[in-house]
Amino acid sequence: MRCVGLKLFGCQLRMLHRLSISKRITLLALISILIFASGMVLEAFHKRDDLLAAKKDRLMQLVEAAHNIIVDVHRRQLEGQLSQIDAQNLAKEVIRSMRYDGDNYFWINDMRPFAVMHPVSSRLEGHSVAEVVDQQGVYLFRDFVRVVREQGQGFVSYQWPRPSASQLNDYQELPKLSYVMGFEPWGWIVGTGVFVDDIDQQFRTELGQRLLITVAMLALLVALSLYIGVSIIKPLRRTASAMNRATSAHNDLSVRMPVEGKNELSELASGFNSFADKVASITDALLRKEARLKEAQKLAHVGDWEWNLTTGKLHWSKQACSILGYQPDQVNSDIQQLRQRITQDGRIEFEKTLARIKSGQECDSVFQLQRDDESFFYIRLRGRLSIDSSEHAAIVIGSIQDVTLELELRGLLEDKERLYRQMFENNSAIKLLIDPDNGRIVDANAAALEYYGYSLEQLGELLISDINILSQSEVNDRMQSAVKNEEKFFSFQHRLSSGEIRDVEVYSGPVSLKDKNYLHSIVFDVTERNQLQQQLQNAAMRDSLTDLYNRRAIDIEGERSFMAAKRNNTELSVIMIDIDHFKKVNDRFGHPVGDIVLKAVSSEIAELARGSDVLGRYGGEEFILLAPASDLPGVRALAERILSKIRACEVIVQGQAVGVTVSAGVAVMAAEDRSIYDVIARADEKLYEAKQSGRDRACG
C-alpha cells in the first residue's frame, strides 16, 4: 500500500511539472475558491431552514390567537351569556374578518370533515371537503383531521392554487404550509396557511448572490495569479512576446525590441525593428480606408455604403446587400438600382435627399421599399459628404438600417396606449394617476370623479395630500415606498368634497409614461367593513352584562400596563374585588337579581376609578382594577373608598333593600415580577386573606 501511495504521489508531481507556473498558481486559487464556495452554499441552506422555522412559529402564533377567540366565546356560552349557535356564529364571523400579511385568512372545518367557515370560498361551507386534493394527490382536509386526532395540532404541507404574477386568471399550484388546531368541545379545527415558494425563491436568490460573489472572487484570484505568473516569467518571454504581438491578429506594429550590445540577439532585434517600420508604412493606406469605415459605423450598426460622386460608383457592404435582398454579385455600382426599389410615394423625397447630401447636408430619412416578391419593408438611410483630399474625390459615406420591425412595434405601442387609456377611463374601480415628485393628481377616471365629488379640472388642481388626512411628509413617505415597490397596499382615510371622511384601501404601483414615472392607484372604500370589524372587536373585549372589560381584555391591557411600567420605571397596583356571599343572593332571589347586583357593584366601582385605571369583570362575581402610577398607600385608600361606597349602596328588590358588601385584595408590582399575572396572584392571595378574616374588608 505504501508503494502504491508513493507511485500516485509521483504521478501527481509529474503532472504538476507539466503545468506552467501561472497555471499552478491558478490551480491553487481554484482550490481555495472551491472550499470558500462550499462554505457559502452550506450557509445558504442553513438560512433557508431558519426562514422556514420562522414561518412555522408565525403560523402557530396566528392560529393560537384565532383558537383563543373560540375558547373565549365558548366560555361565554358556558356562562349562559350566549347559546351554542350564537356563540359559534360569533366565533365564525370574528375569525372570518381576520386578515394578516395582506389578504391571508383563517378557515374552520369539523372532524368529518365538513367546511364550517371559509372567508374566500363561502360556497364550501356546510359541504364535505374530504375529497379536496392537490395535484400531488394530498387530501389536505383529511390530513388536517388526522393531525388534530393524533396530536391536537400540527403542520400540513400541500399544493394550493394562486394566481400567477403575469395573469391574474391563470392559477398555478404552489407549495403551501398550514397549521391547524382542534377545539374539542365543538369538534372544530381552525387553521391558516401561507405559501412557502418565496422561501425557495429567496434561497435561490441568496444562493445566486453567493455564487456570484464566488465567481467574482474566482475572477479576481485568477487574474491575480496570472499577473503574478507573468511577473515571474516576463524576463524569459520578452523576445517571444514582442514577436507574437507583432504577428498576432492585433498587428501591434508599435512594438520595438531594445537593442543592447553587439551580439546575435541585438542583430535579431534590429532586423525586427526594420521589418516593423516597413510593414507600418504599407498598412498606412489601409488604415485611412478603415477610418472611413469606422465613421460610417458610428451612424448605424447594420450596413454601410459608399458613393463616389466623382466617378458615380456606388459600393454596398455585405450587410447592406442582405437588407436590400440582394446577393453581392447582383448589386449594380450605381444609385439607379436603389431608386427603382423605393415605392412611388417616396421617390420625390428620395431625390431631395440625394440633393441635400450632394450639397453637404447630412441625411437621415426613412423610405418604403418593395422586394421582388412584392412585399414591403422600411429602411433608414443615413449619409453625409466627405472630401478625400488624397484622391481629390467627393465621397458620400453612410449607413442603411432595416426599421420595419421598429415601425411596427411603434404602431403596436400606440394602439396599446389607446387601449390602456380606455381601460383606465371606463373602469368602474376608482383610479388615480399621481405624480410622486410633487403629489399632484395628474388624472382620474369617471368612478373617481363620482366618488370624490370633484370635476376633473378641480381634482387636477389638488395634491393627494389634500384628500389624504395624513400629513404631507407621511404621504410623501408612502408615495416613495410605492415608487420603490417596497409596499403596494395601503390603508388610509380620504376626505371627499363634502368633507366626509371615508376609510379606503389603496393598491398603488409605479408606471412609466414618456420617461416619466407616475403612481397608478386603485382605491377601494372599506368604511362599512371597518365599522363592522370594530363592533365585533368591541364585542369580543367587553363583558355583555356589566359592559366592563372581560377576562381576555384584562389579560391584554394588564400585560400592556405591566410592560409600560417596567419600561418607564413607574408603579402599578392591582385590586382584586369579590362580592361577599353572592351565592346566597342568587339562591334567595334568583339569577336575575344577581345580575342586578353585579351591574350595581360594577357601576359603583367605575365611579371611583380614574381615567387611567383599567377596570374589568375577572370572573363570575369577581372584579379587577389595574391602577398605573399608584403606590401601596394610595391603592389601599382607593380600596377602602370602594368598600365604603358599596357598603352604603342598597339594591331594591321587590320593595326590599338588599345590602351588599365586598372584600378586596391589594398588591403592588415588584422588581422581581415577570408578568402582570405575578401581581394578580398576590392580590388574589390578599383577597382570600380578607375573606378568611371576616369579609367586608381590604387586605394588602
Residue pairs with C-beta under 8 A, 6 or more apart in sequence:
16 24
19 27
20 229
20 233
21 229
21 232
21 233
22 225
22 226
22 228
22 229
22 230
22 232
22 233
23 229
25 225
25 226
25 228
25 229
26 222
26 225
26 226
26 229
28 225
29 218
29 221
29 222
29 224
29 225
30 218
30 222
32 221
33 214
33 217
33 218
33 221
36 214
36 217
37 210
37 211
37 214
40 210
40 211
40 213
40 214
41 207
41 210
41 211
43 210
44 203
44 206
44 207
44 210
45 203
47 203
47 206
48 199
48 200
48 202
48 203
48 206
51 199
51 202
51 203
52 177
52 196
52 199
55 177
55 194
55 196
55 199
56 155
56 177
56 179
58 194
59 155
59 177
59 178
59 179
59 192
59 193
59 194
60 179
62 100
62 106
62 179
62 192
63 106
63 153
63 179
63 180
63 181
63 190
63 191
63 192
64 181
66 95
66 98
66 106
66 190
66 192
67 181
67 183
67 190
68 552
69 91
69 94
69 95
69 540
70 91
70 95
70 183
70 186
70 188
70 190
71 183
72 540
72 550
72 551
72 552
73 82
73 87
73 88
73 90
73 91
73 94
73 540
74 87
74 91
74 183
74 185
74 186
75 551
76 82
76 87
76 544
77 83
77 84
77 86
77 87
79 620
81 544
81 545
82 90
84 186
88 186
90 536
90 539
92 108
92 116
92 117
93 536
94 536
94 537
94 540
95 106
95 108
95 117
95 190
96 105
96 106
96 117
96 119
97 119
97 529
97 532
97 533
97 536
98 105
98 106
99 105
101 194
102 489
104 192
104 194
105 119
105 120
105 192
106 119
106 190
106 191
106 192
107 115
107 117
107 118
107 119
107 190
107 191
107 192
108 115
108 116
108 117
108 118
108 188
108 189
108 190
108 191
109 115
109 116
109 129
109 141
109 144
109 145
109 188
109 189
110 116
110 186
110 187
110 188
110 189
111 145
111 148
111 149
111 182
111 187
111 189
112 128
112 130
112 145
113 128
113 129
113 130
113 141
113 142
113 144
113 145
113 189
114 126
114 127
114 128
114 129
115 121
115 124
115 125
115 126
115 127
115 128
115 129
116 125
116 188
117 125
118 124
118 125
129 141
130 139
130 141
130 142
131 139
132 139
132 140
132 141
133 139
133 140
134 140
134 158
134 159
134 160
134 173
135 159
135 173
136 158
136 159
138 157
138 158
138 159
140 156
140 158
140 160
140 178
143 156
143 158
144 156
144 178
144 180
144 189
144 191
145 189
147 153
147 154
147 155
147 156
147 180
148 154
148 180
148 181
148 182
148 189
149 182
152 181
152 182
153 179
153 180
153 181
153 182
154 179
154 180
155 177
155 178
155 179
156 177
156 178
156 179
156 180
157 175
157 176
157 177
157 178
158 175
158 176
158 178
159 173
159 174
159 175
159 176
160 173
160 174
160 176
160 193
160 195
161 171
161 172
161 173
161 174
162 171
162 172
162 173
162 174
162 195
163 169
163 170
163 171
163 172
164 170
164 171
164 172
174 195
174 197
175 195
175 196
175 197
175 200
176 193
176 194
176 195
176 196
177 193
177 194
177 196
178 191
178 192
178 193
179 191
179 192
179 193
180 189
180 190
180 191
181 189
181 190
181 191
182 188
182 189
183 189
183 190
239 257
239 265
239 268
239 269
242 255
242 256
242 257
242 272
243 272
245 252
245 255
246 252
246 253
246 255
246 272
246 276
251 283
253 276
253 279
253 280
253 283
255 276
256 273
256 276
257 268
257 269
257 272
257 273
258 269
259 266
259 269
259 270
259 273
260 266
288 390
292 306
292 386
292 395
292 397
293 304
295 386
295 397
296 304
296 305
296 306
296 397
296 398
296 399
297 304
297 399
299 382
299 398
299 399
300 380
300 382
300 399
300 400
300 401
301 401
302 319
302 320
302 323
302 399
302 400
302 401
302 402
303 316
303 317
303 318
303 319
303 320
303 321
303 322
303 323
303 399
303 400
303 401
304 317
304 319
304 320
304 397
304 398
304 399
304 400
305 314
305 315
305 316
305 317
305 320
305 383
305 397
305 398
305 399
305 400
306 314
306 315
306 395
306 396
306 397
306 398
307 313
307 314
307 315
307 335
307 383
307 395
307 396
307 397
307 398
308 314
308 393
308 394
308 395
308 396
309 358
309 385
309 393
309 394
309 395
309 396
310 392
310 393
310 394
310 395
311 393
312 334
313 333
313 334
314 332
314 333
314 334
314 335
314 338
315 333
316 324
316 326
316 328
316 331
316 400
318 328
320 400
321 327
321 328
321 330
321 331
323 379
323 400
323 401
323 402
324 331
324 338
324 341
324 369
324 379
324 400
325 371
325 372
331 337
335 354
339 347
339 350
341 369
341 370
342 350
342 367
342 368
342 369
343 367
343 368
343 369
343 370
343 376
345 368
346 367
346 368
349 365
349 367
350 365
350 367
353 363
353 365
353 381
356 363
357 363
357 383
357 384
357 385
357 396
357 398
358 385
358 396
359 385
360 384
360 385
361 384
362 382
362 383
362 384
363 381
363 382
363 383
363 384
363 398
364 380
364 381
364 382
365 380
365 381
366 378
366 379
366 380
366 381
366 403
366 407
367 378
367 379
367 381
368 376
368 377
368 378
369 376
369 377
369 378
369 379
370 376
371 377
377 402
377 404
378 402
378 403
378 404
378 407
379 400
379 401
379 402
379 403
380 400
380 401
380 403
381 398
381 399
381 400
382 398
382 399
382 400
382 401
383 396
383 397
383 398
383 399
384 396
384 397
384 398
385 394
385 395
385 396
386 394
386 395
386 396
386 397
387 393
387 394
387 395
388 394
388 395
424 431
424 433
424 443
424 445
425 445
425 446
426 445
426 446
427 445
427 447
428 447
429 447
429 522
429 523
429 524
430 445
430 447
430 448
430 451
430 522
430 523
430 524
430 525
431 444
431 445
431 447
431 448
431 520
431 521
431 522
431 523
432 441
432 443
432 444
432 448
432 464
432 520
432 521
432 523
433 441
433 442
433 443
433 444
433 511
433 518
433 519
433 520
433 521
434 440
434 441
434 442
434 464
434 479
434 508
434 518
434 519
434 521
435 442
435 518
435 519
436 479
436 480
436 482
436 483
436 510
436 517
436 518
436 519
438 463
439 463
439 464
439 465
439 472
439 475
439 476
439 479
440 460
440 462
440 463
440 464
441 459
441 460
441 462
441 463
441 464
441 467
442 460
442 518
443 460
444 452
444 456
444 459
444 460
448 459
448 523
449 455
449 456
449 459
451 496
451 523
451 525
452 459
452 467
452 494
452 496
452 497
453 496
453 497
453 498
454 462
454 497
458 497
464 475
464 479
465 471
465 472
465 475
466 495
467 494
467 495
468 475
468 492
468 493
468 494
468 495
469 492
469 493
469 494
469 495
469 501
470 478
470 492
478 487
478 490
479 508
479 519
481 487
482 488
482 490
482 508
482 509
482 510
482 519
483 510
483 517
483 519
485 509
485 510
488 507
488 508
488 509
489 505
489 506
489 507
490 505
490 506
490 507
490 508
491 503
491 504
491 505
491 506
491 526
492 503
492 504
492 505
492 506
493 501
493 502
493 503
493 504
494 501
494 502
494 504
494 523
495 501
495 502
496 502
502 525
502 527
503 525
503 526
503 527
503 529
503 530
504 523
504 524
504 525
504 526
504 527
505 523
505 524
505 526
506 521
506 522
506 523
506 524
507 521
507 522
507 524
508 519
508 520
508 521
508 522
509 519
509 520
510 517
510 518
510 519
510 520
511 517
511 518
511 519
511 520
512 518
540 552
541 549
541 550
541 552
541 553
541 556
542 548
542 549
542 550
542 553
543 549
543 550
543 616
543 617
545 595
545 598
545 599
545 617
546 598
546 599
546 602
546 617
547 602
548 602
548 606
548 615
548 616
548 617
548 623
549 557
549 614
549 615
549 616
549 617
550 616
550 617
551 616
551 617
551 618
551 619
553 616
554 614
554 616
554 618
554 624
554 626
555 676
557 614
557 616
557 626
558 614
558 626
558 676
558 680
559 675
559 676
561 572
561 614
561 626
561 628
561 676
562 572
562 669
562 673
562 675
562 676
562 679
564 570
564 628
565 571
565 572
565 628
565 669
570 628
570 629
571 628
571 629
571 630
571 631
571 668
571 669
572 626
572 627
572 628
572 629
572 630
572 668
572 669
572 676
572 679
573 626
573 627
573 630
573 631
573 632
573 634
573 635
573 666
573 667
573 668
573 669
573 679
574 624
574 625
574 626
574 627
574 666
574 667
574 668
574 669
574 676
574 679
574 680
574 682
574 683
575 624
575 625
575 627
575 635
575 638
575 639
575 642
575 664
575 665
575 666
575 683
575 698
576 618
576 622
576 623
576 624
576 664
576 665
576 666
576 667
576 680
576 683
576 684
576 686
576 687
577 601
577 605
577 622
577 623
577 624
577 625
577 639
577 642
577 662
577 663
577 664
577 687
578 621
578 622
578 623
578 662
578 663
578 664
578 687
578 691
579 585
579 597
579 598
579 601
579 621
579 622
579 660
579 661
579 662
580 660
580 661
580 662
580 663
580 691
580 695
580 696
581 695
582 594
582 597
582 620
582 621
585 593
585 594
585 597
585 658
585 660
586 593
586 594
589 653
589 658
593 651
593 653
593 658
594 621
596 651
596 653
597 651
597 658
597 660
598 617
598 621
600 649
600 651
600 660
601 623
601 646
601 649
601 660
601 662
602 615
602 617
602 623
604 642
604 645
604 646
604 649
605 615
605 623
605 625
605 642
605 645
605 646
606 615
607 645
608 638
608 641
608 642
608 645
609 615
609 625
610 627
612 627
612 628
612 629
613 625
613 626
613 627
613 628
614 625
614 626
615 623
615 624
615 625
615 626
616 623
616 624
617 623
618 624
624 680
624 683
625 638
625 642
626 676
627 634
627 635
627 638
630 638
630 668
631 668
632 666
632 668
632 700
635 666
635 668
635 700
636 666
636 698
636 700
639 664
639 666
639 698
639 700
640 698
642 662
642 664
643 661
643 662
643 664
643 696
643 697
643 698
646 660
646 661
646 662
647 659
647 660
647 661
647 696
649 660
650 657
650 658
650 659
650 660
651 657
651 658
651 660
652 658
661 695
661 696
662 696
663 687
663 690
663 691
663 695
663 696
663 697
663 698
664 686
664 687
664 690
664 697
664 698
664 699
664 700
665 682
665 683
665 684
665 685
665 686
665 687
665 688
665 689
665 690
665 698
665 699
665 700
666 683
666 686
666 698
666 699
666 700
667 679
667 680
667 682
667 683
667 685
667 686
667 700
668 679
669 679
670 678
670 679
672 678
673 679
682 700
683 700
686 699
686 700
687 699
689 699
690 697
690 698
690 699
693 699
